[in-house]
Amino acid sequence: ALVVSALRQSGLAFTPHSLRRAIENTAAPVSFIEPQALGAGLLQIGAAFDYHRRNDGCPAALLRLGVSLPQRQVQGKACRGLYVREPRESDKIVQTLVMVTPEWHPEGDNREQVGFELQVEIRCGASWVHVPQYMVINAQGKSFDLKVDATRLPEGDHHAVVEGLDANNP
């Protein structure tokens, strides 16, 4: 509520997606709690507002970017993440397609879609996860290959996050 109030007072446009992105990207991680249990971390009100203000006017700032793995489905729906749990998967390199799709407002202006292009830098800090370094997303979306090589990992829980950053506005 504080971030929404500050954005309104500043006259900045926002959507639920832009608020979520700002909150997730500025959350403070908690070292003693697993990311699977806590999520992005603790809410940082001032940092979330500053992030939103810095990204005002960026091509995808107000859009939701849907991420799915169409080759991996549960109950007929594409998964949003990759879980390598079974021994038959962890003894080989797992490769799958990741689809990133801008979700446009149905009543939006088509001119915005025609000229849309988002250059994305893709990062992952885990040496056992392989992704391309860059991709360009247009109005219909774009896919990339994700490879996970868990063959040399010790037994136990391992967690990695693949991040996409606006290459023109990191």
N, C-alpha and C positions, 0 to 999 in steps of 0.2 A: 504494500500500500504506500509506503514511503517513496519508493522509486516511481510509482505511477504518479503520485502527487507532484514530485519534483519534475517529472517529464511534462506533465500538463502545465505546470507553472512556467516552465521554460519554453513552452510552445513547440516541443519536439513531437513528431509523429512516432507512434509505437504500435505494435501488435502483440498479441500473446506470445508469438514466436520470437519476436525481437527481445521481449522481456526475459523469456526463458534463456535465450542465447547469452544475454548480458549476465544473468545470474550464474549460469553454469560456467561461463568463461572467467568469472572473477571470484568464484568461491575459493575459500582458503582450505587447502587439504588438511586433514587431520592424520598425522603420521601413525597413531596407534589404533586407528580404525580402518579396516579393509575397505577399499573403494567400492566393492560390491555391496557392502552393507550401508555405507554412508552416501554414496553418490559423489557428486562433484566436490562437496565439502561444506563449510560453514558460510552462510550468507554474508556478503560484504556490501552493505547498502550504498555507501559512497562510491566504491569501485564500480558497482553495477551501473550507477547513474553515469559516471565518467565514461565507462565503456560505451554506453548507449549514445552519449553525446559525441564521442570521437567517431563513431560509425554512422552517424546521421548522414544520409545522402549516398551511402554506398549502394551499389546495384542490388545486392541481396539482403540489405539490412532489415527490411520488413517482411521478407519472404520466409516461409518454412521450406527447408530443404529436406525432403524425405530420403531416408537411407534404407535400402533393403538388400537382401541377398536372395534374389529370385530363384537360384538353384537349390536353395535350402528352404524347405517349407515345413510348417507345423500346422496341421489341420487346414491345409489348403491356402495358408497365408505365408508370404515371404517373411523370413526371419529378419530381425534388425541387428543381430549379432551372431558371432560364430563361437560355438562351444565345442571344443575338442575334448570329449570325455571318454569315449570308448577306446580300448586298446587297439582295435583295428584301425582307428584314425590316427592314433598317436605314434604309430610305427612307420608312418610315411608322411610326405609333404601333402598337406591339404590345400587345394586351390579352389577358389570360388569367385564368382562375379559379384561385385558390389555396385549397385545402381543408385545414383544420386539424382533426384528429380525435384526441380522447383515446383511448388504447389501454388498455382495462381488463383486469385479470387475469380469466381465464375463471372462476375460482372465487371471485371477489370478491363482496362484499355489494352487492346491487342498490340498497339504500337510499342508498349513497354516490353512485350514478349518478343517482338520481331528484333529489336535491337539488343536483347539481353545476351550478355556474355560474361561469365565469371571465371577468372583465372584463379585456380586453386593450387596451393602448395600442400602436399600431403605428407604428413609426418607420423612416425611411430618410433618410440624409443626402445622397443624390444628388438634385439638383434635377430630373433627367430620369426619375426613378422616382416614380410616383404611387400611393399607397395610402390607404385610409381612415384616419382618425386613431384610431378606436376600433372594437371589435367585442366581442360577448358570445358566448362558446362554451358550449354545453350538452353533455350527455353524448354526443350523437350527432355533435357537431362543428359547424363553421360554415365558410362560404366567404366570400371577398372578392375583388374585382377588383383586379388588378395591371396597371398601364399603364406601359410603357417607351417613352419618346420619344427615340430615338437619332438623330433627323433632324438635329439641330444639333451633334452631337458630332464632334470632329475624328477622323480615322482613328487607329486604335491600340486598345490594350487598355484597357477601362474595366470597373470592378468596383464593384458596389454590394451592400449587405446590407440585407435587410428584417428588422427585429427586432420581436418581440412581447414586451411586458413586462406583468406582472401589474399592472393599474392600481391595485389596492388595496394592493400591496406592492412598490413600485418599488425 
